[in-house]
Structures are given as structure tokens and as C-alpha cells.
Amino acid sequence: MIRFERVSKRYPSGREVIAQLSFEVLDGELVSLTGRSGSGKSTVLRLIALLERATQGQIWVNGDNLATLRRREFARFRRRIGIVFQQPHLLPEQTVHDNVALPLLVSDVPVRQRRVRVRAALEQVGLLAAEHTRPLELSAGERARVQIARAIVGK
């Protein structure tokens, strides 16, 4: 569940990207965020992922009021959501398997369970055969699918 109540975001330059935005996305609901360039779509996503903070208003994600979370709680919060960036943020020196396993590694998931979950996520995105490949050897579309596997591996 995601809920925005009268959310605004103003940057230090004074530019207001979002003004008094309110909406709700219920569990299981699929939505699309559309709009012209510069309309605040990426800002909304950064606010949901706690990569930025709202200037005003309240944001709830899965029952957490993001305004009340302290910085030390951000990592715990982010482990419960999946983020896929427009530009793949992959570790070029690591294999596809290791890139997908990263969220499980920081969550202390045991090695055997990590291996099973990573392979299942790679199978879902059609990249199991590329498990031992490095990201630079993949196409842009395949790199995007590695990121999707990384986002879903944490369930």
C-alpha cells in the first residue's frame, strides 16, 4: 500500500516539483505513473524509496509513515521494497549471480538459500544461462532484467 497525503517537494533552489499531491495505491493494484518530462514522476519514486524526503505532507508505504523513519531505519525499510532504476546500477566486476544476490547478502540470508533464490529470480527473467557472466558482456535489455531479478529476489 502506498499513500500520499498533500505531499510537496521543493528543492533548495526553490523549484517546486510536486505540490499537494494526494493518491493511494492499494495492495495488489497495478498503476502507471505517466506525465511529461519534468512533471515529477521520478521524484515521486525517489520519495517512495526514501532516496529523498518530502518537503511537506505524509507518505505511507506498507504501513510505515516515511516522515517518522529515522536515517538508521532506511536500510531496513529499503530491504522490504524492490527498486529498479532507469539506468542499471550493477557492479561490473561481479557476476550476474553476485549482482542479483546483493540484497540477500546484506540481509544475511544463508548461502544455500541465497543460491536457490538467485537462480529462481534469474529463471523468472530468462537469464539463468547468464548467471556467471559479467554485466558488461550483456545487452542493455539483459542488464535491465538483472536489475529486475535483483528487485524481486528479496520477495
Buried (B, 14 or more C-beta within 10 A) or exposed (E): EBBBBEBBBBEEEEEBBBBEBEEEBEEEEEEEEEEEEEEBBBBBBBBBBBBBEBBBBBBBBEEBEBEEBEEEEBEEBBEEBBBBBEEBEBEEEBBBBBBBBBBBEEEEBEEEEBBEBBBEBBEBBEBBEBBEBBBEEBEEEBBBBBBBBBBBBBE
